[in-house]
Amino acid sequence: MTIVASPESLGQDLRILRKQRGLTLTQLAQSIGRSVGWLSQVERNLSEPSMNELGALAKALDVSVDSFFGPVPAAPHEAEHIVRKDNRRPMSPRVPGLVEDLLSPDLTDDFEVVHSTFAAGAERRETVTRPTQEVGYIVSGELDITIDGKSFRLGEGDSFRIRGEPFSWANRGSDPCIAIWVIAPPVY
């Protein structure tokens, strides 16, 4: 059974995502047809959005509505500190062949940690530029990554850094590639 991400973090996660996308309360509220006061209450955890409202927020913030859901923590005292293997929050499926889960308990830190699985043959052809600093570590498999026009083939144990530079990637191998990404500030 799934629930909305811990009630304590949903509002904070929404605020962080809104700010990361450069949106004001007014802009986001207008884009989903709600009042600024209502959105402010949701961000302060004083009001809980309906499923339709969560869907509208997810669309406006370019995330999957699934990213607002997660399994019930194994033990209530673990909620803010521990993420069990089977308790990860799925992140937005932005590219076919890429599955990402949040390893951080929520988005309230200055960074997020993401577990990424790149299917064999998956690729992001269009270049992405984000106002972030990112570090990735290849746990298994291979990943071709192009950062600021320079191409690299990475294998198990290799790591990389992106400082707001344009990048793209491809898994040209026959096996999935598993990577751990640290992204600051959070973007999911």
C-alpha positions as CSV (number, residue, x, y, z in Angstrom):
1,M,0.0,0.0,0.0
2,T,1.3,3.5,-0.8
3,I,0.7,6.8,0.8
4,V,1.6,10.3,-0.1
5,A,5.2,11.0,0.8
6,S,5.5,11.6,4.5
7,P,3.0,14.3,5.3
8,E,5.9,16.3,7.0
9,S,7.9,16.4,3.8
10,L,5.2,16.7,1.0
11,G,4.9,20.5,1.5
12,Q,8.6,20.9,1.8
13,D,9.2,18.8,-1.3
14,L,6.6,20.9,-3.3
15,R,8.2,24.2,-2.1
16,I,11.7,23.0,-3.1
17,L,10.5,21.8,-6.5
18,R,8.7,25.0,-7.1
19,K,11.7,27.1,-6.2
20,Q,14.1,24.9,-8.2
21,R,11.9,25.6,-11.3
22,G,12.0,29.4,-10.6
23,L,8.2,29.6,-10.0
24,T,6.6,31.9,-7.5
25,L,3.6,30.8,-5.4
26,T,1.4,32.9,-7.6
27,Q,2.7,31.4,-10.9
28,L,2.3,27.8,-9.7
29,A,-1.1,28.5,-8.2
30,Q,-2.3,30.1,-11.4
31,S,-1.0,27.2,-13.5
32,I,-3.1,24.7,-11.6
33,G,-6.2,26.9,-11.1
34,R,-5.9,27.2,-7.3
35,S,-5.4,30.2,-5.0
36,V,-2.0,31.3,-3.6
37,G,-3.4,30.9,-0.1
38,W,-4.3,27.2,-0.8
39,L,-0.9,26.5,-2.2
40,S,0.8,28.2,0.7
41,Q,-1.1,26.1,3.1
42,V,-0.2,22.9,1.2
43,E,3.5,23.9,1.3
44,R,3.2,24.5,5.0
45,N,1.5,21.1,5.5
46,L,-1.7,22.9,6.7
47,S,-3.8,21.5,3.8
48,E,-3.6,18.2,2.0
49,P,-4.1,18.2,-1.8
50,S,-6.5,15.8,-3.5
51,M,-5.3,13.2,-6.1
52,N,-6.5,15.6,-8.9
53,E,-4.6,18.5,-7.3
54,L,-1.4,16.3,-6.9
55,G,-1.7,15.4,-10.5
56,A,-1.9,19.0,-11.5
57,L,1.0,19.9,-9.3
58,A,3.1,17.1,-10.7
59,K,2.4,18.2,-14.3
60,A,3.2,21.8,-13.5
61,L,6.4,20.8,-11.8
62,D,7.4,18.3,-14.5
63,V,7.6,15.3,-12.2
64,S,5.7,12.1,-12.0
65,V,2.8,12.0,-9.6
66,D,4.4,8.7,-8.4
67,S,7.3,10.8,-7.0
68,F,4.9,12.1,-4.3
69,F,4.2,8.5,-3.2
70,G,6.2,5.9,-1.3
71,P,5.7,2.8,0.8
72,V,4.9,3.2,4.4
73,P,8.2,3.3,6.4
74,A,9.1,0.0,8.0
75,A,9.2,1.8,11.4
76,P,7.8,5.3,12.1
77,H,11.1,6.4,13.8
78,E,13.0,5.7,10.5
79,A,10.9,8.1,8.3
80,E,13.3,11.0,8.4
81,H,16.6,9.1,8.5
82,I,16.4,5.7,6.8
83,V,15.3,4.6,3.3
84,R,15.1,0.8,3.0
85,K,15.8,-0.9,-0.3
86,D,12.1,-1.7,-0.9
87,N,11.0,1.7,0.4
88,R,12.4,4.1,-2.2
89,R,10.3,6.8,-3.8
90,P,10.2,6.5,-7.6
91,M,11.3,9.6,-9.5
92,S,9.9,11.0,-12.7
93,P,10.4,8.8,-15.7
94,R,11.7,11.5,-18.0
95,V,13.5,9.2,-20.5
96,P,12.4,5.8,-21.7
97,G,14.8,3.1,-20.4
98,L,15.7,5.1,-17.3
99,V,14.4,4.1,-13.9
100,E,15.2,6.4,-10.9
101,D,14.5,6.1,-7.2
102,L,15.2,8.6,-4.5
103,L,17.8,7.3,-2.0
104,S,17.4,10.4,0.2
105,P,14.5,10.3,2.7
106,D,13.0,13.4,1.0
107,L,14.0,16.6,-0.9
108,T,14.5,18.8,2.2
109,D,18.3,18.7,2.2
110,D,20.6,20.9,0.1
111,F,21.1,17.8,-2.2
112,E,19.4,14.6,-3.3
113,V,20.8,11.2,-3.9
114,V,19.3,9.2,-6.7
115,H,19.7,5.5,-7.7
116,S,19.5,5.3,-11.6
117,T,19.2,2.2,-13.7
118,F,19.9,2.8,-17.4
119,A,18.5,0.0,-19.6
120,A,20.7,-1.5,-22.3
121,G,20.3,0.8,-25.4
122,A,18.7,3.6,-23.4
123,E,19.8,7.1,-24.2
124,R,19.1,10.8,-23.7
125,R,19.8,12.3,-27.1
126,E,18.9,15.9,-26.3
127,T,21.3,17.8,-24.2
128,V,20.2,18.8,-20.7
129,T,21.5,21.8,-18.8
130,R,20.4,22.2,-15.1
131,P,21.5,24.8,-12.5
132,T,23.0,22.1,-10.4
133,Q,26.2,20.5,-9.4
134,E,26.1,16.7,-9.8
135,V,28.4,13.8,-9.0
136,G,27.8,10.3,-10.3
137,Y,29.3,7.0,-9.5
138,I,28.9,3.9,-11.8
139,V,28.1,0.9,-9.6
140,S,27.9,-1.5,-12.6
141,G,27.7,-1.6,-16.3
142,E,28.9,1.1,-18.7
143,L,27.6,4.6,-19.5
144,D,28.7,7.0,-22.3
145,I,28.3,10.6,-21.1
146,T,28.9,13.8,-23.0
147,I,29.6,16.8,-20.8
148,D,30.0,20.2,-22.4
149,G,30.8,18.6,-25.7
150,K,33.4,16.2,-24.4
151,S,32.5,12.5,-24.5
152,F,33.5,9.9,-22.0
153,R,32.9,6.1,-21.6
154,L,32.5,5.2,-17.9
155,G,32.6,1.8,-16.4
156,E,32.2,0.2,-13.0
157,G,33.9,2.3,-10.3
158,D,34.2,5.4,-12.4
159,S,32.7,8.7,-11.3
160,F,32.0,12.1,-12.9
161,R,31.0,15.7,-12.1
162,I,28.7,18.1,-13.9
163,R,28.7,21.8,-12.9
164,G,25.7,23.2,-14.7
165,E,27.2,22.2,-18.0
166,P,25.1,20.7,-20.8
167,F,25.1,16.9,-20.8
168,S,23.6,13.8,-22.5
169,W,24.1,10.1,-22.0
170,A,23.7,6.7,-23.6
171,N,24.0,3.1,-22.4
172,R,25.4,1.4,-25.5
173,G,26.3,-1.8,-23.6
174,S,24.3,-5.0,-23.5
175,D,23.7,-4.8,-19.7
176,P,21.9,-2.3,-17.6
177,C,24.1,0.4,-16.0
178,I,23.5,1.3,-12.4
179,A,24.7,4.7,-11.1
180,I,24.3,6.7,-7.9
181,W,23.9,10.5,-8.5
182,V,24.2,13.2,-6.0
183,I,22.5,16.4,-7.2
184,A,22.5,19.8,-5.5
185,P,20.1,21.5,-5.2
186,P,17.4,18.8,-5.6
187,V,15.6,18.8,-9.0
188,Y,13.1,16.0,-8.7
